[in-house]
Amino acid sequence: METNFSHEQSLALINEMIHRAWNNVQVERRYPVLFWGYTVAVAAVANFVLLQTLSNPNQSFFVWLMVIPAWVVSYFIDRQIDRTALRKTHIDKIGNMVWKGFGIASILFTGIITIFALRIKDFNIMLLINPAMMAMIGICEFASACIYRYKSWCWVAALFWAGAISCAFLPVDRQFVVLALCMVLGFVLPGHLCYRQQKQQKESHV
């Protein structure tokens, strides 16, 4: 049976969906955010240290192979979240697809840049990877801020965009320091704050 909604009812339904989606994000997505925040930050710091210490600095980039098992772990984290998931909304699905799109784009971009570097035998082109990744993360954060109407993520997006711009003026080793700082401030810190807020809300309802 077809149901006709008034303008006010439609707005109320949209606002309810956004509110429910935001609650789902606070409950479910803090774990992936913390996981990837720590994973990328540790890899970036390790890459910086290895660039300073290895006799062949190019070997330092192999540290990013740790992302492969991290994807596997992340897959099982997402599966566990889906099993215990709260009621999903269409907005939840849109938000999740934004980040899945980023994952696919990051793999494609890294692969394409690597192939170009091998073809032209010039690995300086790989200097584009860090700023490009930070720019794409900024896009996802900005999109998420619009989807969930959470303005604080706009500042996180601006943080990653500023980091991407700064990489244009920095040597490759300092780029990894910037990446690590952005991941800590943009992923790890918000993830812990979200966890603390949820814990306080549970305690207040006891």
C-alpha positions as CSV (number, residue, x, y, z in Angstrom):
1,M,0.0,0.0,0.0
2,E,1.4,3.4,-1.0
3,T,1.9,5.9,1.8
4,N,2.1,9.6,1.1
5,F,4.2,11.6,3.5
6,S,3.9,15.3,4.1
7,H,7.0,17.6,3.8
8,E,7.3,17.6,7.6
9,Q,7.0,13.8,7.9
10,S,9.6,13.3,5.2
11,L,12.0,15.6,7.0
12,A,11.3,13.8,10.3
13,L,12.0,10.4,8.7
14,I,15.3,11.6,7.2
15,N,16.4,13.1,10.5
16,E,15.5,9.9,12.3
17,M,17.5,7.8,9.8
18,I,20.5,10.1,10.1
19,H,20.3,10.0,13.9
20,R,20.1,6.2,13.9
21,A,22.9,5.9,11.4
22,W,25.1,8.2,13.6
23,N,24.4,6.0,16.6
24,N,25.4,3.0,14.6
25,V,28.6,4.6,13.6
26,Q,29.5,5.4,17.2
27,V,28.8,1.9,18.3
28,E,30.1,-0.2,15.4
29,R,32.8,1.8,13.5
30,R,35.1,2.8,16.3
31,Y,36.9,-0.5,16.1
32,P,37.8,-0.3,12.4
33,V,38.8,3.3,12.8
34,L,41.1,2.5,15.7
35,F,42.5,-0.6,13.9
36,W,43.4,1.3,10.7
37,G,44.5,4.4,12.6
38,Y,47.1,2.4,14.6
39,T,48.0,0.1,11.7
40,V,48.8,2.9,9.3
41,A,50.5,5.1,11.9
42,V,52.8,2.2,13.0
43,A,53.7,1.4,9.4
44,A,54.4,5.1,8.6
45,V,56.7,5.5,11.7
46,A,58.4,2.2,10.9
47,N,59.0,3.3,7.3
48,F,60.5,6.6,8.6
49,V,62.8,4.8,11.0
50,L,63.9,2.2,8.4
51,L,64.6,5.0,5.8
52,Q,67.2,6.4,8.3
53,T,68.8,3.1,9.3
54,L,68.8,0.7,6.4
55,S,71.8,0.6,4.1
56,N,69.4,0.3,1.2
57,P,66.5,2.7,2.0
58,N,64.3,1.4,-0.8
59,Q,63.9,-1.8,1.2
60,S,62.1,0.2,3.9
61,F,58.9,0.4,1.8
62,F,58.4,-3.3,2.2
63,V,57.0,-2.5,5.6
64,W,53.7,-1.7,3.9
65,L,53.2,-5.3,3.1
66,M,51.8,-5.5,6.6
67,V,48.7,-3.9,5.1
68,I,47.9,-7.2,3.3
69,P,47.3,-9.2,6.6
70,A,45.7,-6.0,8.0
71,W,43.0,-6.2,5.3
72,V,42.3,-9.8,6.3
73,V,42.0,-8.9,9.9
74,S,39.8,-5.9,9.0
75,Y,37.5,-8.3,7.0
76,F,36.9,-10.5,10.0
77,I,36.3,-7.4,12.2
78,D,33.7,-6.2,9.7
79,R,32.1,-9.6,9.7
80,Q,31.9,-9.7,13.4
81,I,30.4,-6.2,13.4
82,D,27.8,-7.3,10.8
83,R,26.7,-10.2,13.0
84,T,26.0,-8.1,16.0
85,A,24.9,-5.0,13.9
86,L,22.2,-2.7,14.9
87,R,19.3,-2.0,12.6
88,K,20.8,-0.6,9.4
89,T,19.5,2.3,7.4
90,H,20.1,3.4,3.8
91,I,22.4,6.1,5.1
92,D,24.6,3.5,6.8
93,K,25.0,1.7,3.5
94,I,26.0,4.9,1.7
95,G,28.6,5.7,4.4
96,N,30.0,2.2,4.2
97,M,30.2,2.3,0.4
98,V,32.2,5.6,0.6
99,W,35.0,3.9,2.5
100,K,34.8,0.7,0.5
101,G,35.3,2.9,-2.6
102,F,38.3,4.4,-1.0
103,G,39.8,1.0,-0.3
104,I,39.4,0.0,-4.0
105,A,40.7,3.3,-5.2
106,S,43.8,3.2,-2.9
107,I,44.7,-0.3,-4.1
108,L,44.3,0.7,-7.8
109,F,46.2,3.9,-7.3
110,T,49.1,2.3,-5.5
111,G,49.3,-0.5,-8.1
112,I,49.2,2.0,-11.1
113,I,51.9,4.2,-9.6
114,T,54.1,1.2,-8.8
115,I,53.7,-0.1,-12.4
116,F,54.6,3.3,-13.8
117,A,57.7,3.5,-11.6
118,L,58.9,0.2,-12.8
119,R,58.2,1.0,-16.5
120,I,60.0,4.3,-16.5
121,K,62.6,3.1,-13.9
122,D,62.1,6.2,-11.8
123,F,60.7,5.7,-8.3
124,N,60.5,9.4,-7.6
125,I,56.9,9.2,-8.9
126,M,56.0,7.2,-5.8
127,L,56.4,10.4,-3.8
128,L,52.8,11.0,-5.0
129,I,51.4,8.1,-3.0
130,N,51.3,9.7,0.5
131,P,49.7,13.0,-0.5
132,A,47.3,11.3,-2.8
133,M,46.2,8.9,0.0
134,M,45.8,11.7,2.4
135,A,43.7,13.7,-0.1
136,M,41.5,10.7,-0.7
137,I,41.0,10.1,3.0
138,G,40.1,13.8,3.3
139,I,37.4,13.3,0.7
140,C,36.0,10.3,2.5
141,E,36.0,12.2,5.8
142,F,34.3,15.2,4.2
143,A,31.7,12.9,2.6
144,S,31.0,11.2,5.9
145,A,30.6,14.6,7.6
146,C,27.9,15.4,5.0
147,I,26.2,12.1,5.2
148,Y,26.0,11.9,9.0
149,R,25.8,15.7,9.5
150,Y,28.8,15.6,11.9
151,K,30.8,18.8,11.4
152,S,33.8,17.6,13.4
153,W,34.7,15.3,10.5
154,C,35.1,18.4,8.3
155,W,38.0,19.4,10.5
156,V,39.5,15.9,10.1
157,A,39.1,16.2,6.4
158,A,40.9,19.6,6.5
159,L,43.6,18.0,8.6
160,F,44.3,15.3,5.9
161,W,44.1,17.9,3.1
162,A,46.6,20.1,4.9
163,G,48.9,17.1,5.4
164,A,48.6,16.3,1.6
165,I,49.6,19.8,0.7
166,S,52.5,19.8,3.2
167,C,53.9,16.7,1.5
168,A,54.6,18.8,-1.6
169,F,57.3,20.6,0.3
170,L,58.8,17.7,2.3
171,P,61.2,14.9,1.6
172,V,59.8,11.4,1.5
173,D,60.9,10.5,5.1
174,R,59.1,13.5,6.6
175,Q,56.0,12.6,4.6
176,F,55.6,9.5,6.7
177,V,55.8,11.6,9.8
178,V,53.0,13.7,8.6
179,L,50.9,10.7,7.6
180,A,51.4,9.1,11.1
181,L,50.4,12.4,12.8
182,C,47.3,12.7,10.6
183,M,46.3,9.1,11.4
184,V,46.7,9.6,15.1
185,L,44.8,12.9,15.2
186,G,42.2,12.0,12.6
187,F,41.6,8.3,13.4
188,V,43.1,7.1,16.7
189,L,42.1,10.1,18.9
190,P,38.5,10.3,17.5
191,G,38.1,6.6,17.9
192,H,39.1,6.7,21.6
193,L,36.8,9.7,22.2
194,C,33.9,7.8,20.6
195,Y,34.7,4.8,22.7
196,R,34.7,6.9,25.9
197,Q,31.4,8.6,25.0
198,Q,29.7,5.3,24.4
199,K,31.1,4.0,27.7
200,Q,29.8,7.0,29.6
201,Q,26.4,6.6,28.0
202,K,26.2,3.0,29.0
203,E,27.2,3.9,32.6
204,S,24.6,6.7,32.7
205,H,21.9,4.2,31.8
206,V,22.8,1.6,34.4
